[in-house]
Structures are given as structure tokens and as C-alpha cells.
Amino acid sequence: MKTYDELKYEVKNGFCGINEAEKAEMFAFCDDYKEYLGKGKTERQCCNLSLKLAESAGFVPLSSKTSLVAGDKVYSINRGKGIILAVIGQDGVSAGTNIVGAHIDVPRLDLKPNPLYEDGGFAMFKTHYYGGIKKYQWTAIPLSIHGTVIKADGSSVDISIGEDADDPVFCISDLLPHLAQDQMSKKMSEAIPGEGLNVVIGNIPDEDKDAKERVKYYTLKILHEKYGITETDFISAEIQIVPAFMPRDIGFDRSMLAGFGQDDRVCSFAALRAVMEIENPKRTAICLLVDKEEVGSMGNTGMKSRFFENFIAKLCSLQTENYNDLLTRDALSNSMCLSADVCAAWDPNYPEVKEKRNSAIMNCGFQITKYTGARGKSGASDASAEYVGKVRKIMDDAGVMWQTGLLGKVDLGGGGTIAQYVANLDIDTLDCGVPLLSMHSPYEVAGKVDIYMAYKGYKAFMLT
């Protein structure tokens, strides 16, 4: 007869069950992740970083191939904002693939198409927030500017200001408490309006006293001198405002890691490193890093696009002389996926929003989430019991620490991932990701055990 300890479900702090050698490996892995997170402040930068790492591991463009054999490592870039990497399996693509899919876009501030103006002696940028943010968290913190500008002649110029020690930074001002009585009496969601997220970028007037807007003019001259751009070029630009601070270890024991953009670059990096280490698997292993998840996954760089299906079709067509669409359908239907996205960790500062029995505890392993959605599972991707059981066994057999959890209390809201859009392709899909504190804030916190176990879990899944 099994004892109570053998029968019950219980999570334990992962540091209690990890030896010193694996702990050292885990900390080194997290140091690599910090570098990736610090350099990848935008989805374009993450895509480029991922590409460089993949090429160093032997991946080549899919477009360079005229046929595919087991062990081949290929990738395809989606408009500079997403990347798919595949290691071709012994069984052939039509037999199914093992997919780990994550997203590399994050909540942030975007510049409006006509952003630059002058007011009160300041040069300012107008912004439009992207994804779900608490607007008040973006005031009075150091900000950096990143993006790509397409100029009138069609040439491209990249901008990155505020990350190097000698760079200036930028900020959104906030009211002093002495004058903020009305502001602080408002609901938090209303205290800082979206149209109030205007970035201070300059204050020096140009020497030309006849210029209409001298501070704006001086700023434009700096931008033109450094980047060769004019104000009209902002219309064909994608420029993001993000926190200027870098990732850091958290705690006296350095057990956690904080930084901007961990939703979902923590899972993206874990999946990327996992696929980079796969050699000649039985089934084709795929790492899928997409854009636009934070705004609904639409557009030709989001999960709702046909890019992933087209990628699978190309793989199938390169493995057979008599390709037809049925091979792609078989490949999708025979595949299985982990939707690698973060979840909300139990936070002792806010116990009222979580149901503790179904909450992930930081550093107790990465989280398996059977279903997402809001309230009555609206918009949910709900994995079957059979598939959850299959993933459980994969993780247990590989010695991966995992736990289960949901976003929060049933009636308080919810969220979604790319899972439902992958599942819509007739692919078994389950959400598996890293628990975070302060999700969607400028400074999210993750546990190092959970980060490392996500990597181990994704690798074990790809090798199944």
C-alpha cells in the first residue's frame, strides 16, 4: 500500500533537490540568458540574436536546401521579427514534429507615426502602448529607444540609444506628490492616461531665432546628423520605447533574475538553446519564435499567419518527389506542441488574486497549464487529459521539475497564449512556461530553477 507522501501532489523548492554540479550549470545557463535578454530589447533584436546563435550551432537557411535528410538543421526568418528552427528527424516530417512555440514580442511603448512635437520648451515623443501594461509603471524610469527607420530612398537605419553607459536616456515625467491630489484620487487605470505617456527627449533651442519650434528643430538636426533621417521618415519606422536598465540577479542568494521582457523571452531563450543542442532526433524538432502574441497574434508575423504552415509545407516538399497538400496536413495532425509562455507565480504580497492550490510557486519547477482563457474558460486552449499525461511522463522520465498552475482566481480574469492558434491546426498543444512575478511590468522576476527546468523540459520534449 502506498503511503500518503507517495499518493499526494506536492511541490518543493528546486534548490533542495539539485546537486552542486547542476546548480553551477543552471547559474551559467541563466548568465547566458541575462546576456540575451539585455541585448534583445525588441523582437527584431531577439530575432537577430537568435539567428546568430543558431548559425553558430550549424543551422542554415531553409532556402539554401534542395532536399532534406535526417540531422539537417534549417531555419526561416519571418520579416525580421520571427524565426523558425528545425532539426530534421529520422521519421520524416510528415510523421509529425515536436514543436516548442514561444513569442518574442513584449508589452512596451511604440512611437506614433508622427511622434515629434514641442511643448513648454521640451521636445517630446508621442507614444502608443503595445500590449497589456499598467501605464503608471512607465513614468519616472530611465527609458531607451530602439527601432528601424526606412528612409525616403528605401534605405534602412537602425536606432539604439540608452543602453551604453555613455548614452543619454529618456523618461516620461510624473507629478510631484505635492500637486497630485487629484491624480492619486483616481483609479490606478485612469491616473496616467495613454495620451500622457509622452517621452521627454530634449530641451535645447536651436540658435536660429527665426525657427518656429527651436527645440524641436535642434532635436531634428541631431537626428539627421546622427542617422540621416527627417521627420517624415518616422512614418515608415518601427521605434520602441523600453526600459533602459539591464537584467540583474535578485536576492542575497541570487536565486532569481529580474529584467524587462521576460514575457516571453525567458521561454524563447530556453526553447532556442534546447533546439540548438538537438542532434539527429527521431522526430523533427522545431523551435517556433513568433511576433504579435501580446496583441492577439494577428498579422503576417503573428501565430495566426500562414507562415508556420508554409514552413511545414516546405519541409515536406523537400523530403518527397511527389509532394501534395495531404503531406502537410498529416505533418500537422501528427505533431505535438508545447506552447512555451510564462505564467503568474504565487506572490505573497497579493494572495487575494490567486487560488493557492492551483498556483505556481517560484523555483519549484516550470509550470504546466492545462487550460488558459478567462472566467468560464472563454478563449481557452484546453489540452486533453491524454496529452497532459503524455507530457507529464516525458518530464518525469527526464528528471525535470515541474508543477501545475493557473493564472488566478476564476472570476478575476484570465489570459491567452499562442496555444489556441496552434491547436486550431489540429496539433495537440499544452501550455508550459516559467512563473513570473510582476508580469507585464518593466521589471519582471523569474526563478533560476524554473528557467533552467524549462530548458531541460523543452529539450526532453523535442527528443521524444
Backbone torsions as a table, in degrees:
resi	resn	phi	psi	omega
1	MET	NA	131.2	179.9
2	LYS	-71.5	147.3	177.2
3	THR	-78.9	169.2	177.8
4	TYR	-59.9	-41.0	-180.0
5	ASP	-62.3	-32.3	178.8
6	GLU	-76.9	-24.7	-175.4
7	LEU	-92.9	-27.1	-171.8
8	LYS	-84.9	160.9	172.7
9	TYR	-98.2	127.6	-179.0
10	GLU	-151.2	138.9	175.4
11	VAL	-105.5	148.7	-179.6
12	LYS	-131.7	152.2	177.7
13	ASN	-58.9	125.5	-174.4
14	GLY	-63.9	-23.8	179.6
15	PHE	-68.3	-18.1	178.7
16	CYS	-79.9	-14.5	-175.5
17	GLY	-121.8	23.2	-177.0
18	ILE	-124.6	134.3	-178.3
19	ASN	-81.6	170.7	-174.0
20	GLU	-65.8	-35.0	-179.8
21	ALA	-66.2	-44.8	179.6
22	GLU	-70.8	-32.6	176.5
23	LYS	-62.7	-42.0	178.0
24	ALA	-64.1	-41.0	177.7
25	GLU	-63.8	-40.1	179.3
26	MET	-63.5	-45.8	-179.8
27	PHE	-65.6	-37.4	177.2
28	ALA	-65.6	-41.0	177.1
29	PHE	-59.6	-44.3	-179.4
30	CYS	-67.8	-30.1	173.8
31	ASP	-65.1	-41.4	175.7
32	ASP	-62.2	-40.2	179.4
33	TYR	-65.2	-40.4	178.3
34	LYS	-58.6	-41.0	178.6
35	GLU	-63.4	-44.2	178.2
36	TYR	-61.4	-45.9	-178.1
37	LEU	-65.3	-39.7	-178.8
38	GLY	-69.8	-33.0	-179.7
39	LYS	-86.6	-22.3	-175.9
40	GLY	-102.5	76.1	-178.0
41	LYS	-84.7	-14.9	178.4
42	THR	-130.8	166.4	179.4
43	GLU	-66.0	-33.1	176.6
44	ARG	-64.4	-44.2	178.9
45	GLN	-65.0	-40.2	177.5
46	CYS	-63.8	-40.0	178.9
47	CYS	-62.6	-44.1	179.8
48	ASN	-65.7	-42.1	177.8
49	LEU	-63.3	-43.0	179.6
50	SER	-62.8	-39.7	178.9
51	LEU	-62.9	-45.3	-179.7
52	LYS	-62.1	-43.6	179.0
53	LEU	-64.6	-41.6	-179.4
54	ALA	-64.3	-43.8	179.5
55	GLU	-63.6	-34.7	177.2
56	SER	-67.1	-20.8	178.1
57	ALA	-96.5	7.7	173.6
58	GLY	98.7	7.1	177.9
59	PHE	-77.3	142.6	-179.5
60	VAL	-127.7	160.7	179.7
61	PRO	-62.1	137.7	175.8
62	LEU	-59.5	-33.1	-179.0
63	SER	-64.6	-17.2	179.9
64	SER	-84.2	-5.9	-174.4
65	LYS	-99.2	139.7	172.7
66	THR	-106.2	-10.5	174.2
67	SER	-160.0	165.0	-179.4
68	LEU	-130.8	140.4	175.5
69	VAL	-131.1	164.2	-179.8
70	ALA	-54.7	135.0	179.7
71	GLY	96.4	-15.5	177.8
72	ASP	-62.2	142.4	178.2
73	LYS	-118.5	118.5	-174.3
74	VAL	-134.1	159.1	176.7
75	TYR	-143.3	162.2	174.2
76	SER	-142.6	135.6	-178.1
77	ILE	-100.3	135.5	177.2
78	ASN	-104.4	92.7	172.6
79	ARG	54.7	31.9	176.5
80	GLY	75.1	4.0	-174.8
81	LYS	-122.3	-0.3	179.1
82	GLY	-156.6	158.3	-179.0
83	ILE	-147.1	141.2	172.9
84	ILE	-119.3	131.9	178.0
85	LEU	-122.3	138.4	-178.7
86	ALA	-136.7	139.3	169.4
87	VAL	-112.4	115.1	-171.4
88	ILE	-70.2	131.9	-176.3
89	GLY	-89.0	167.5	179.7
90	GLN	-68.3	-29.3	-175.6
91	ASP	-80.9	-10.4	-177.7
92	GLY	88.7	149.3	-172.8
93	VAL	-65.2	-39.1	-176.9
94	SER	-64.8	-17.6	176.3
95	ALA	-76.9	-7.6	178.9
96	GLY	115.6	156.2	-178.4
97	THR	-128.1	159.2	174.2
98	ASN	-107.8	110.8	-170.3
99	ILE	-109.4	132.5	166.3
100	VAL	-116.2	114.7	-173.9
101	GLY	-115.4	130.0	179.6
102	ALA	-135.9	175.4	177.4
103	HIS	-124.7	147.7	-177.0
104	ILE	-112.6	3.5	169.8
105	ASP	-85.7	155.0	-177.1
106	VAL	-140.6	159.2	172.1
107	PRO	-60.4	139.6	-172.2
108	ARG	-168.8	-171.1	171.4
109	LEU	-115.7	131.2	174.0
110	ASP	-104.6	147.3	170.9
111	LEU	-72.7	141.4	172.6
112	LYS	-69.4	162.5	-178.5
113	PRO	-61.0	-30.7	176.6
114	ASN	-122.8	78.8	-164.8
115	PRO	-92.1	-24.2	-166.5
116	LEU	-88.5	127.9	176.3
117	TYR	-150.5	168.9	177.5
118	GLU	-120.8	136.7	177.8
119	ASP	-156.5	129.6	177.0
120	GLY	62.8	26.8	-179.4
121	GLY	84.9	6.8	177.9
122	PHE	-112.0	144.4	163.4
123	ALA	-88.3	134.6	-172.3
124	MET	-135.0	155.7	171.3
125	PHE	-112.9	132.1	170.2
126	LYS	-84.0	138.5	-178.3
127	THR	-124.9	164.2	174.0
128	HIS	-133.5	116.3	-175.8
129	TYR	-69.9	148.6	-174.7
130	TYR	-119.5	121.3	179.9
131	GLY	82.8	-176.3	-176.7
132	GLY	-85.9	109.1	178.3
133	ILE	-125.5	159.3	163.8
134	LYS	-92.3	110.6	-169.2
135	LYS	-62.3	-33.6	-177.8
136	TYR	-64.6	-23.9	-178.9
137	GLN	-69.9	-12.8	-174.8
138	TRP	-98.1	2.6	176.2
139	THR	-93.2	150.8	172.6
140	ALA	57.8	36.4	171.2
141	ILE	-129.7	154.5	179.1
142	PRO	-70.6	133.8	-177.0
143	LEU	-123.0	149.7	174.8
144	SER	-119.3	164.6	-176.3
145	ILE	-122.0	128.0	-180.0
146	HIS	-136.7	146.2	174.3
147	GLY	167.5	-176.7	180.0
148	THR	-127.2	132.9	179.4
149	VAL	-116.9	129.4	173.4
150	ILE	-101.1	114.9	-174.5
151	LYS	-81.6	173.8	-175.3
152	ALA	-59.8	-30.8	-179.3
153	ASP	-85.4	3.8	179.1
154	GLY	90.8	-8.1	179.1
155	SER	-75.2	159.3	-175.8
156	SER	-116.6	143.1	176.0
157	VAL	-136.3	133.9	178.4
158	ASP	-96.2	141.8	-179.9
159	ILE	-119.4	134.3	174.0
160	SER	-151.1	107.8	-176.7
161	ILE	-134.2	127.7	172.9
162	GLY	117.6	0.8	-178.9
163	GLU	-98.4	-37.2	179.3
164	ASP	-74.6	153.3	-176.3
165	ALA	-60.4	-30.7	-178.5
166	ASP	-89.1	-5.0	-179.9
167	ASP	-74.5	150.9	166.2
168	PRO	-73.9	159.5	170.6
169	VAL	-118.6	178.3	-175.4
170	PHE	-132.6	169.6	-179.4
171	CYS	-157.3	161.7	170.5
172	ILE	-108.9	122.4	-175.4
173	SER	-72.4	158.8	175.4
174	ASP	-132.9	163.3	-180.0
175	LEU	-75.0	144.1	170.6
176	LEU	-69.9	146.8	-176.2
177	PRO	-59.6	-26.6	-179.5
178	HIS	-62.3	-26.5	-177.0
179	LEU	-117.3	14.4	-171.6
180	ALA	-107.2	21.6	-177.9
181	GLN	-58.1	-46.6	179.9
182	ASP	-65.8	-42.1	-179.9
183	GLN	-60.6	-44.7	-174.9
184	MET	-77.5	-10.2	175.2
185	SER	-86.1	-9.7	179.8
186	LYS	-83.3	163.4	170.7
187	LYS	-62.8	150.0	-177.9
188	MET	-58.5	-34.3	-179.3
189	SER	-69.4	-16.8	-177.0
190	GLU	-110.6	-10.0	-174.6
191	ALA	-64.3	-37.5	176.6
192	ILE	-118.1	105.2	179.5
193	PRO	-72.8	156.1	178.9
194	GLY	-56.5	-38.0	179.5
195	GLU	-75.1	-2.7	175.7
196	GLY	-93.7	-2.0	-179.7
197	LEU	-86.8	65.7	-178.0
198	ASN	-104.9	129.4	-171.0
199	VAL	-91.7	128.8	175.7
200	VAL	-77.8	121.7	-175.6
201	ILE	-125.8	-5.6	-179.9
202	GLY	-177.5	163.3	-176.6
203	ASN	-149.4	-3.4	-177.5
204	ILE	-90.0	126.8	175.9
205	PRO	-80.2	148.5	176.8
206	ASP	-68.8	156.9	-179.7
207	GLU	-69.2	-20.6	179.9
208	ASP	-73.0	102.3	-176.1
209	LYS	-71.9	-12.9	178.8
210	ASP	-89.5	-9.2	179.0
211	ALA	-66.5	141.6	-175.7
212	LYS	-69.3	-45.6	-179.7
213	GLU	-124.4	89.6	-168.0
214	ARG	-69.7	-37.3	180.0
215	VAL	-69.9	-43.5	176.3
216	LYS	-61.8	-42.0	179.8
217	TYR	-60.9	-44.6	179.7
218	TYR	-61.5	-41.1	178.2
219	THR	-64.6	-42.8	178.4
220	LEU	-61.4	-38.2	178.7
221	LYS	-64.6	-39.0	177.2
222	ILE	-63.2	-45.5	-179.2
223	LEU	-64.4	-38.0	-179.9
224	HIS	-71.1	-39.9	179.5
225	GLU	-65.9	-40.8	-175.4
226	LYS	-83.0	-37.9	-172.2
227	TYR	-121.8	-7.9	179.4
228	GLY	71.0	25.1	-178.0
229	ILE	-107.6	156.1	174.7
230	THR	-114.6	173.2	-178.1
231	GLU	-61.5	-35.9	-179.9
232	THR	-63.3	-27.2	-178.3
233	ASP	-65.9	-19.7	177.3
234	PHE	-62.7	-25.0	-178.6
235	ILE	-64.3	-34.5	178.0
236	SER	-108.6	52.2	-178.8
237	ALA	-133.9	154.5	169.8
238	GLU	-123.9	101.6	-175.1
239	ILE	-124.1	130.9	-176.2
240	GLN	-115.8	145.7	173.3
241	ILE	-106.2	122.2	-176.5
242	VAL	-136.0	162.7	177.0
243	PRO	-60.2	142.0	-176.8
244	ALA	-86.4	-12.9	-177.1
245	PHE	-78.2	157.5	-175.4
246	MET	-100.8	161.5	177.9
247	PRO	-62.4	144.2	-179.9
248	ARG	-140.0	156.0	170.9
249	ASP	-70.9	149.7	-179.9
250	ILE	-119.8	136.3	175.1
251	GLY	97.6	152.1	174.7
252	PHE	-58.2	-31.8	-177.5
253	ASP	-91.5	-0.4	-179.0
254	ARG	55.9	34.7	-176.0
255	SER	-81.4	-11.8	-176.6
256	MET	-130.1	171.0	-176.1
257	LEU	-140.8	131.1	-178.9
258	ALA	-119.2	147.1	177.2
259	GLY	175.9	167.4	178.2
260	PHE	-81.4	138.2	171.2
261	GLY	88.1	15.7	-179.7
262	GLN	-66.8	-24.4	169.2
263	ASP	-90.1	94.7	18.1
264	ASP	-133.4	31.4	-176.1
265	ARG	-72.6	-17.0	175.6
266	VAL	-67.5	-43.4	177.1
267	CYS	-72.7	-34.7	178.6
268	SER	-60.8	-46.2	-179.1
269	PHE	-66.2	-41.8	179.2
270	ALA	-60.9	-42.3	179.0
271	ALA	-68.1	-39.8	179.2
272	LEU	-62.1	-48.6	-179.9
273	ARG	-63.3	-36.0	179.6
274	ALA	-63.0	-49.3	-176.9
275	VAL	-68.9	-29.5	178.4
276	MET	-63.3	-25.4	-175.6
277	GLU	-98.5	2.5	-179.6
278	ILE	-81.8	132.7	177.4
279	GLU	-129.0	122.1	172.8
280	ASN	47.6	59.7	-178.4
281	PRO	-74.6	165.7	176.6
282	LYS	-69.6	-47.7	176.2
283	ARG	-108.1	150.6	-179.6
284	THR	-61.5	127.0	179.9
285	ALA	-98.7	131.9	-176.0
286	ILE	-129.9	133.5	169.3
287	CYS	-109.9	121.2	-175.0
288	LEU	-117.0	113.3	179.8
289	LEU	-116.7	114.2	-171.7
290	VAL	-118.4	169.4	179.5
291	ASP	-105.6	170.3	165.9
292	LYS	69.8	11.6	179.2
293	GLU	-63.1	-37.0	-175.2
294	GLU	-68.1	-13.5	179.6
295	VAL	-121.5	21.4	173.9
296	GLY	108.6	3.5	175.4
297	SER	67.7	15.0	-179.7
298	MET	-86.4	178.8	-179.2
299	GLY	86.7	167.8	-174.7
300	ASN	-78.8	-0.1	172.1
301	THR	-112.1	1.3	177.7
302	GLY	-93.0	174.1	-176.8
303	MET	-68.4	-21.5	178.9
304	LYS	-75.5	-10.7	179.7
305	SER	-73.4	172.5	179.4
306	ARG	-91.0	7.2	-173.4
307	PHE	-60.9	-43.9	-179.0
308	PHE	-66.4	-44.1	177.5
309	GLU	-60.0	-41.5	178.6
310	ASN	-63.9	-36.4	177.9
311	PHE	-62.9	-46.0	178.6
312	ILE	-62.5	-40.7	178.7
313	ALA	-61.4	-40.5	179.2
314	LYS	-65.3	-41.6	177.1
315	LEU	-59.4	-45.5	-179.5
316	CYS	-63.3	-42.2	-176.5
317	SER	-66.6	-26.7	179.5
318	LEU	-84.9	-1.2	179.4
319	GLN	-113.0	3.1	-179.0
320	THR	-147.1	147.6	177.8
321	GLU	-82.1	-23.2	-176.5
322	ASN	-117.9	62.2	-176.9
323	TYR	-67.6	140.8	168.4
324	ASN	-145.1	165.4	-173.6
325	ASP	-61.1	-25.9	-179.7
326	LEU	-61.6	-32.0	178.0
327	LEU	-62.5	-41.2	177.6
328	THR	-65.2	-42.9	178.5
329	ARG	-62.1	-40.9	177.9
330	ASP	-63.6	-42.8	-179.4
331	ALA	-59.7	-43.3	179.5
332	LEU	-68.0	-48.2	-176.9
333	SER	-63.8	-31.8	-179.7
334	ASN	-87.1	-1.0	-176.8
335	SER	-87.5	166.2	171.9
336	MET	-140.9	153.1	-170.4
337	CYS	-139.6	143.5	163.2
338	LEU	-104.9	119.1	173.1
339	SER	-81.1	102.9	-170.9
340	ALA	-88.5	89.7	179.9
341	ASP	-135.8	154.5	-175.6
342	VAL	-73.6	167.6	177.6
343	CYS	-139.4	173.3	-177.0
344	ALA	-91.5	122.9	177.6
345	ALA	-79.5	155.7	173.4
346	TRP	-60.3	127.9	-178.3
347	ASP	-119.9	111.6	-177.7
348	PRO	-63.4	-15.7	175.6
349	ASN	-76.8	-20.2	-176.5
350	TYR	-135.8	59.3	-176.5
351	PRO	-69.5	-17.8	-173.7
352	GLU	-70.1	-17.8	-176.4
353	VAL	-97.7	-6.1	-176.0
354	LYS	-117.7	155.2	173.0
355	GLU	-108.6	109.1	-162.7
356	LYS	-61.4	-33.0	-178.1
357	ARG	-66.0	-22.5	-179.2
358	ASN	-122.3	44.7	177.8
359	SER	-127.6	141.3	177.0
360	ALA	-77.4	139.9	178.2
361	ILE	-106.0	131.1	-174.7
362	MET	-59.8	138.5	178.8
363	ASN	65.7	26.1	172.3
364	CYS	-110.7	14.5	179.9
365	GLY	111.3	158.8	-179.0
366	PHE	-73.5	158.6	-168.7
367	GLN	-97.8	135.5	169.2
368	ILE	-100.2	123.0	-177.5
369	THR	-116.1	109.4	-175.5
370	LYS	-63.9	-41.0	-179.6
371	TYR	-143.3	151.4	176.0
372	THR	-112.8	-153.9	178.5
373	GLY	100.2	-176.1	-177.1
374	ALA	-125.2	139.1	175.3
375	ARG	50.8	-106.0	-178.7
376	GLY	-80.2	40.7	-178.2
377	LYS	63.5	25.2	179.2
378	SER	-61.7	128.4	-178.8
379	GLY	72.8	20.5	-174.2
380	ALA	-80.4	151.4	159.7
381	SER	-108.0	113.0	-173.6
382	ASP	-114.2	106.5	-177.6
383	ALA	-70.6	149.0	178.8
384	SER	-71.3	155.9	176.9
385	ALA	-59.2	-38.3	-179.4
386	GLU	-61.4	-41.5	-177.3
387	TYR	-74.3	-38.2	175.5
388	VAL	-60.2	-42.4	178.5
389	GLY	-62.2	-37.8	179.3
390	LYS	-64.4	-44.2	-179.9
391	VAL	-67.1	-41.1	175.7
392	ARG	-52.8	-47.9	-177.3
393	LYS	-64.3	-39.8	177.9
394	ILE	-58.1	-46.7	-177.8
395	MET	-68.0	-43.4	-179.9
396	ASP	-63.8	-43.4	-179.8
397	ASP	-63.2	-29.7	-179.1
398	ALA	-91.4	1.0	179.8
399	GLY	69.8	31.5	-179.0
400	VAL	-91.5	129.5	176.0
401	MET	-76.6	126.7	179.8
402	TRP	-142.3	164.3	177.0
403	GLN	-148.8	168.2	177.0
404	THR	-110.3	160.8	179.7
405	GLY	-179.2	163.4	176.5
406	LEU	-124.6	172.3	-174.1
407	LEU	-68.2	-42.1	-177.7
408	GLY	-177.1	-167.0	178.4
409	LYS	-61.4	148.6	-169.8
410	VAL	-56.1	-45.6	-172.4
411	ASP	-88.3	2.1	-174.2
412	LEU	-91.1	-9.8	-178.3
413	GLY	136.7	-150.7	-179.4
414	GLY	170.3	-162.9	-178.5
415	GLY	-166.4	176.5	-179.1
416	GLY	-140.6	171.5	-179.4
417	THR	-136.1	-165.5	174.9
418	ILE	-79.8	-2.5	-172.1
419	ALA	-55.6	-46.4	-175.1
420	GLN	-64.2	-31.3	-178.6
421	TYR	-77.5	-32.2	172.9
422	VAL	-69.9	-43.9	179.8
423	ALA	-61.4	-32.4	178.4
424	ASN	-63.0	-16.2	177.8
425	LEU	-88.6	11.3	179.9
426	ASP	72.8	36.4	179.3
427	ILE	-114.4	128.4	172.7
428	ASP	-60.4	127.7	-172.4
429	THR	-139.5	138.3	178.8
430	LEU	-139.0	136.2	176.3
431	ASP	-77.5	128.3	177.7
432	CYS	-142.2	116.4	-177.1
433	GLY	-156.0	-172.5	-173.2
434	VAL	-95.5	128.9	176.0
435	PRO	-70.3	140.1	-179.5
436	LEU	-126.0	148.9	160.8
437	LEU	-94.9	148.6	175.5
438	SER	59.4	38.9	-179.7
439	MET	-57.8	141.5	-179.3
440	HIS	69.9	9.8	174.8
441	SER	-91.7	170.9	175.4
442	PRO	-69.0	-7.1	-175.1
443	TYR	-146.6	83.8	-177.8
444	GLU	-86.3	151.7	-176.3
445	VAL	-121.2	132.1	177.0
446	ALA	-128.3	152.6	176.7
447	GLY	-88.1	140.3	-175.8
448	LYS	-68.0	-33.2	176.0
449	VAL	-62.6	-43.8	-177.7
450	ASP	-65.4	-39.3	177.7
451	ILE	-61.1	-48.2	-176.8
452	TYR	-67.8	-38.0	179.5
453	MET	-70.7	-29.6	173.9
454	ALA	-62.5	-46.4	177.3
455	TYR	-58.7	-48.0	179.6
456	LYS	-63.3	-39.6	-179.3
457	GLY	-68.2	-42.4	179.1
458	TYR	-64.7	-38.9	179.5
459	LYS	-65.8	-43.4	178.3
460	ALA	-61.5	-40.0	179.1
461	PHE	-65.0	-44.3	179.9
462	MET	-62.8	-30.4	-176.9
463	LEU	-87.2	-3.7	-177.9
464	THR	-67.6	NA	NA
